[in-house]
Amino acid sequence: MLVACGAAWIGAARAQPGFPGRPITLWVPWPPGGGTDVAMRILADAAAQNLGQPVVVENRAGAGGTLAMPVLQQAAPDGHTLAQVPQTVLRAPWMQRVGWDPIRDLTPILQVSGTHFGIVVPAASPFADLEALLAHAQSHPDAVTVASNGVGTTPHLVVDELMRRRSARWIHVPYKGTAEQAIAVASGQVMAAAGSTGFAPFIDSGALRLLATFGERRRRRWPQVPTLKELGHGLVAMSPWGLAGPRGMATAVVERLHEAFRAAMMEPRYREELAKSDQELAYLGPAAYAEALREGFQAERRVAERLGSS
């Protein structure tokens, strides 16, 4: 049954030698105006030049970046509906009930980059370092407010683990994206925020102070800022992401999209935009990206079991 269905879709795709025959919709699961959204629009514009059709970015923010999955699940696998796939798509099924499967319901196209994270406070905050923030949370239960880019996201889980180790009670304030978080913490609505290095413009302008980053090594942009690993917490976290379409896409369509977006991500204007958020390229082709998704999905299962959330 599955083989017959797949063959039918492949036949339909091959019957359209002029793919793409109409504009392509690229769903971004974050709010408009943030660093990810801006970068995705540049990438989409560059890919459109290669495809000969517009690539229209649509935003569907919320639920920690997973709301594009139902769209892909219901879309025809003809290559005209795509989405960004953040790490939370691999995590959510192990932490809550969802109606989709990130391996079964996706056709991977390519991995593009990876998001790095950090913890920031307002420039005028009394917390000069991460230890001061954690100590205050430990001695003042439910007094420390920390924003993240959504429930179950990597920054949320990292802060939760840091607080748990200190037996500290804290208040989590989820937002839909980094831009909203940055404004909230810079204006004093929350005491701190954990999120992507899309905070970069706020840090560089002096509105926010970066206390720590989550990567294996210090970021080149902020060499003076320690990592969580350096600070003795033993935590390393980053989130690779890529593009995918609905399951059942024809190989020829996947390759057409892959080549267009691979060329787009190599363009200087896109790489310059990534650099503004302290990101770099992390390219994988369709087969390698599919394997990375499978490995990532199982890794998230182990994380969920460790947290007692599966």
Summary of the structure (lengths in Angstrom):
residues: 310
radius of gyration: 20.0
end to end distance: 31.4
largest distance: 66.7
contacts: 1065
relative contact order: 0.19
helix: 43%
strand: 20%
